[in-house]
Amino acid sequence: MRWLRRLLGGRRVQLDPGRQQALLRDVQHRYGVHAQIRFTEQVDALTTTLDSDDGLVVAAQIVGQVADEAHVDLQSQAQEIHRRTGRRLLVHRRNYRPLWREAGPALRWPLFALPSGFYPYAQVAAAVAVLGSRAPRLDRVTDPNPLLTRVFEVLDLTTAGWEYGRVRVDTDAAALADRLITTAGKVLAAMDDPPRLPPSVRELMRRNNTFDVHDPAGPRVVGGINLGAKMRENFLV
């Protein structure tokens, strides 16, 4: 693998698995929906905590674990729907949009209740920000290809949740989507042989719809986000 050859052939990266585990436990237990500070403050604190090569590894682990847990959850929901109704739903990780388009009202958005306790607007948003800010170093510590796939998965789940999963688009939700798109673009730019964009992204890039963005504390609209335009800006370079 090219990333492994580069890692072995370049300057040695000093990683500490023990420190990574300590960081992961700290991120998992001190932050999230139960913390007594705003999500924006949590993200700021976490990005500082993870600002190292070991932190970069932890950020990649968080995004990968979140994508895996969300997939397992959706598979379980699809099986439960089949058991109750006889209705078969296909769960494809590369493109969740057909699943949500068909069964959105019957599905629960998985990112608000992950077994790990990672919360989309806290640990996930911070992990994604770290991956973007340190994208040129990713291939020194991990294989960027499967990581990019997981970033796109979380982006797919986020945007499908807005359209079909009754997920409210507030400033925290918009910030997560913005970070996912920006980070995916930075990881793509840092890769020698970037993969083709997944179907869900290509579908959204053909659109020009703007979502209203609400104040987290009330119904007031405070802005808007155009996912298609944001994706074209970051992916068509």
Salt bridges, closest charged atoms under 4 A:
ASP26 OD1 - ARG30 NH1 3.31
GLU41 OE2 - ARG38 NH2 3.32
ASP51 OD1 - ARG134 NH1 3.09
ASP53 OD1 - ARG134 NH2 2.99
ASP53 OD1 - ARG137 NE 2.83
ASP68 OD1 - ARG93 NH2 2.78
ASP68 OD1 - ARG150 NE 3.69
ASP73 OD2 - ARG108 NH2 2.75
GLU80 OE2 - ARG83 NH2 2.57
GLU80 OE2 - ARG84 NE 3.40
GLU102 OE2 - ARG87 NE 3.94
ASP139 OD2 - ARG6 NH1 2.33
GLU153 OE1 - ARG93 NE 3.07
GLU153 OE2 - ARG150 NH1 2.74
GLU163 OE2 - ARG97 NH2 2.53
GLU163 OE1 - ARG207 NH1 2.79
ASP178 OD1 - LYS230 NZ 2.97
ASP192 OD2 - ARG6 NH2 2.40
GLU203 OE2 - ARG97 NE 3.19
GLU203 OE2 - ARG101 NH2 2.69
GLU203 OE2 - ARG207 NH2 3.02
ASP215 OD2 - ARG220 NH2 3.34
